[in-house]
Amino acid sequence: IFKNLGSYDEAIQAFSEGRLLPGIINNKSLDQEFINNIAYLRVVKNNLIKNSLEFTPLSQVPSSVLKEIDDEFSLWRSNLNI
């Protein structure tokens, strides 16, 4: 919902708080999914700011910016495996 509104700070906060739920705390793979989502949202937010598109809903982000986002997030994920 927050991504659809362009409210990335709120989305990051929701995932951050979600990591504290009892079912997440003891589940490393599920916690990692929350971490991945937080990282993705931060990449989205930073790229939107860089491209003067703050608060743009994800569905309205230009494809060129989505490619930048995907490339940066892929790089982040590849660095996790080092």
Beta strands, then each sheet from edge to edge (+ up, - down):
end
